[in-house]
Amino acid sequence: MNQNIDPKDVPQWIASTTTLADAAELQAWSIAMLNRIERGDLIIGILPVDEARQVPLALRKALDLGLAEAGIELADWLVRNPIDDADIPAAEQVLLEVIALGKHAAAVPLMRYRWFYRRDDCTEEEAQQAFALLHQWCVQHQDDSDALYLLALVTCHGFGTDANPARSAQMLNKAAAMGNADAMFELYIYHSQGIGVEVNEDKAIICLRRAAEAEHPRAMYNIGAFHATGRHVEQDMALAVAWYKRAAEAGHPKAAETLALMYEHGEGVEEDEEMAQKYWDMIT
């Protein structure tokens, strides 16, 4: 977007765009706005709500002009925007438009929305459609570990396909080998509970440590908790605190709460009100 355009002129600017080059500029402007929203400009009031509401309109126009990539951004807005109510079905329809334009990467968020948001009310036909599209994407893009991880989850639970935990575990092993931290953590659960594999606590802890070292928040928290209690590993409060801190910095609220209470009451660390407040602030 031309930086000289006044915000109040944005609606007219969107309406007057007609070319694919214009669409690319609309998308670039929208992404810049989304970055501002993510960093908190909307919350603290330096980004007007009316201006932020132009983002989905700009993305819609870019998609209408044939820029498929804008549709994925639009679907994401519809699912988790901070202004209006989330609209999952509308996001799904946008993604189907994107797929029809040849941008098959949209199969990944389509499955993600149906699996995580609409699992209970999704029709069998919708589940099968999402599975087929995601499976096709994974076959064609075998280096996409995030897509493979998602395919493993739905394969385990039989969403759009027959449930096959053993096949799911194989997929997770492949995704983990590619460095996918979510897959590593999921394998910890599989080996702990015997999902698609035999129960093996030693393998479970190896997978958990790999996930923690790959900065997976839940894995870092769990390793911290294990060191705090001596479960599965040697009890070591210094290591527990170190892992809790890494998990808290990665956004794990329970880790921040645990540290706040530890510093507040002097449990495992020296009592420190300032440090306690620091971690309380992370979850407020």
C-alpha positions in Angstrom: 0.0 0.0 0.0 1.2 3.5 -0.8 2.2 4.9 2.6 0.7 8.3 1.5 -2.8 7.0 1.3 -4.9 8.3 4.2 -6.5 5.5 6.2 -10.0 6.9 5.6 -9.3 6.5 1.8 -8.6 2.7 2.2 -12.1 1.6 1.3 -12.0 3.5 -2.0 -8.5 2.2 -2.6 -9.7 -1.4 -2.2 -12.7 -0.8 -4.4 -10.7 0.7 -7.2 -8.1 -2.1 -7.5 -8.4 -4.2 -10.7 -5.2 -6.0 -11.5 -3.2 -8.9 -10.0 -0.4 -6.4 -9.1 -3.0 -4.4 -7.2 -4.0 -7.7 -5.5 -0.4 -8.3 -4.4 -0.3 -4.8 -2.9 -3.6 -5.4 -1.1 -2.2 -8.6 0.4 1.1 -6.9 1.4 -0.9 -4.1 3.1 -3.1 -6.7 4.9 -0.1 -8.7 6.2 1.4 -5.5 7.5 -1.9 -4.7 9.3 -2.1 -8.2 10.7 1.5 -7.8 12.1 0.4 -4.6 13.8 -2.6 -6.4 15.3 -0.5 -9.2 16.5 2.0 -6.9 18.2 -0.9 -5.2 20.1 -1.5 -1.9 18.2 -5.3 -2.6 18.1 -5.5 -3.3 21.8 -3.6 -0.2 22.9 -5.6 2.0 20.5 -3.0 3.2 18.0 -4.7 1.2 15.3 -8.3 2.2 14.7 -10.9 -0.6 14.7 -12.4 0.8 11.5 -9.0 0.5 9.7 -8.4 -3.0 11.0 -11.8 -4.0 9.7 -10.6 -3.2 6.2 -8.2 -6.2 6.3 -10.7 -9.0 5.4 -12.2 -6.7 2.7 -8.7 -6.2 1.2 -8.0 -9.9 1.3 -11.3 -10.8 -0.2 -10.7 -8.4 -3.1 -7.2 -9.8 -3.6 -8.7 -13.3 -3.7 -11.4 -12.2 -6.2 -8.7 -10.8 -8.4 -7.1 -14.3 -8.5 -4.5 -14.1 -5.8 -5.0 -17.5 -4.1 -2.5 -16.8 -1.3 -4.7 -14.0 0.0 -7.4 -16.5 0.6 -5.4 -18.4 3.1 -4.8 -15.2 5.1 -8.5 -14.4 4.8 -9.5 -17.8 6.2 -7.1 -17.3 9.1 -8.7 -13.9 9.8 -12.2 -15.4 9.8 -11.1 -18.0 12.3 -9.2 -16.0 14.8 -9.6 -12.3 14.2 -9.9 -10.1 17.4 -12.7 -7.9 16.2 -15.7 -10.0 15.0 -16.9 -13.4 16.0 -15.0 -16.3 14.5 -16.6 -17.8 11.3 -15.3 -21.3 10.7 -17.7 -22.3 7.9 -16.9 -19.1 6.0 -13.2 -19.8 6.4 -13.7 -23.3 5.0 -15.5 -22.0 2.0 -12.7 -19.5 1.3 -10.2 -22.3 1.5 -12.2 -24.4 -0.9 -12.1 -21.4 -3.3 -8.3 -21.3 -2.9 -8.0 -25.0 -3.6 -10.1 -24.5 -6.7 -7.6 -21.9 -7.9 -4.8 -24.5 -7.6 -3.4 -23.5 -4.2 -3.5 -26.9 -2.7 -1.6 -25.9 0.4 -5.0 -24.7 1.7 -5.8 -28.4 2.3 -3.8 -28.1 5.5 -5.7 -25.3 7.2 -9.0 -26.8 5.9 -8.3 -30.0 7.8 -7.0 -28.1 10.8 -10.3 -26.1 11.1 -12.5 -29.2 10.6 -10.5 -31.3 13.0 -9.8 -28.8 15.8 -13.0 -26.7 15.6 -15.7 -28.8 14.0 -14.8 -32.3 15.0 -18.2 -33.0 16.7 -20.5 -31.4 14.0 -18.5 -32.2 10.8 -20.3 -34.5 8.4 -18.7 -37.7 7.3 -18.6 -36.3 3.8 -16.8 -33.1 5.0 -14.3 -35.2 7.0 -13.6 -37.5 4.0 -13.2 -34.5 1.7 -10.7 -32.9 4.1 -8.8 -36.1 4.6 -8.5 -36.8 0.8 -7.2 -33.3 0.1 -4.7 -33.4 3.0 -3.5 -36.9 2.0 -3.0 -35.8 -1.6 -1.0 -32.8 -0.3 1.2 -35.0 1.8 1.9 -37.4 -1.0 2.9 -34.5 -3.2 4.9 -32.7 -0.5 6.6 -35.3 1.5 8.8 -32.7 3.2 5.9 -30.9 4.9 6.2 -32.3 8.4 3.4 -30.1 9.8 0.9 -31.5 7.2 2.2 -35.1 8.0 1.7 -34.5 11.7 -1.8 -33.4 11.1 -2.5 -36.4 8.9 -1.2 -38.7 11.6 -3.6 -37.2 14.2 -6.7 -37.7 12.0 -5.5 -41.2 10.9 -5.2 -42.2 14.5 -8.7 -41.1 15.4 -10.4 -42.1 12.1 -11.5 -38.7 11.0 -12.4 -39.0 7.3 -10.7 -42.4 7.1 -10.5 -45.7 9.0 -8.8 -45.3 12.4 -5.3 -46.7 12.2 -3.1 -45.9 15.3 -0.2 -48.0 14.1 -0.1 -46.2 10.8 -0.4 -42.9 12.6 2.7 -43.8 14.7 4.6 -44.5 11.6 3.7 -41.1 10.2 4.7 -39.4 13.5 8.1 -41.1 13.4 8.7 -39.8 9.9 7.6 -36.2 10.9 9.7 -36.4 14.0 12.7 -37.4 12.0 12.2 -34.3 9.9 12.4 -32.2 13.2 8.7 -31.7 13.9 8.5 -31.0 17.7 4.7 -31.6 17.8 5.3 -35.1 16.3 8.0 -35.8 18.9 5.7 -34.8 21.7 2.8 -36.9 20.3 5.2 -39.9 20.2 5.8 -39.4 23.9 2.1 -39.8 24.4 1.9 -42.8 22.1 4.7 -44.7 23.8 3.4 -43.7 27.3 -0.1 -44.9 26.6 0.5 -47.7 24.0 -1.2 -45.9 21.1 -0.3 -47.7 17.9 2.8 -49.0 19.7 3.7 -51.0 22.8 4.0 -49.1 26.1 7.6 -48.2 26.5 8.4 -45.5 29.1 12.1 -45.3 28.1 11.2 -44.5 24.5 8.5 -42.1 25.8 11.1 -40.1 27.8 13.5 -40.0 24.8 10.7 -38.6 22.7 9.8 -36.1 25.4 13.4 -34.9 25.7 13.7 -34.5 22.0 10.5 -32.4 21.9 11.7 -30.3 24.8 15.1 -29.7 23.2 13.1 -28.7 20.1 11.4 -26.0 22.2 8.0 -27.7 22.4 6.3 -25.8 25.3 4.4 -28.7 26.8 7.4 -31.0 26.6 9.6 -28.4 28.4 7.0 -28.1 31.1 6.7 -31.8 31.5 10.5 -32.3 31.7 10.5 -29.5 34.4 7.8 -31.3 36.3 9.6 -34.6 36.1 12.8 -33.1 37.5 10.8 -31.4 40.2 9.2 -34.7 41.4 11.8 -37.2 40.4 9.4 -39.0 38.1 11.2 -40.9 35.4 14.3 -38.8 35.9 16.6 -37.8 38.7 15.1 -35.2 41.0 16.9 -31.9 40.4 15.2 -28.6 41.3 17.7 -26.5 39.5 17.0 -28.3 36.2 13.3 -28.2 37.0 13.4 -24.4 37.3 15.5 -24.1 34.2 13.0 -26.1 32.1 10.0 -24.3 33.7 11.6 -21.0 32.6 12.1 -22.1 29.1 8.5 -23.3 28.9 7.2 -20.0 30.4 9.2 -18.0 27.9 7.7 -20.1 25.1 4.2 -19.2 26.3 3.2 -22.1 28.5 0.9 -20.6 31.2 1.1 -23.4 33.7 4.9 -23.1 33.7 4.7 -19.4 34.4 2.1 -20.0 37.2 4.4 -22.7 38.7 7.4 -20.4 38.7 5.3 -17.5 40.2 4.2 -19.7 43.1 7.7 -21.1 43.6 9.2 -17.6 43.9 6.3 -16.4 45.9 6.7 -19.1 48.6 10.4 -19.9 48.2 9.8 -23.4 47.1 12.8 -24.8 45.3 14.2 -21.3 44.8 14.9 -18.3 47.0 11.8 -16.2 47.8 11.7 -13.3 45.4 8.6 -11.1 45.0 9.9 -9.4 41.9 10.5 -12.7 40.1 7.1 -14.0 41.3 5.4 -10.9 39.8 7.4 -11.3 36.5 5.8 -14.7 36.0 2.4 -13.7 37.2 2.5 -11.0 34.6 3.1 -13.6 31.9 -0.4 -15.1 32.5 -2.4 -11.9 33.1 
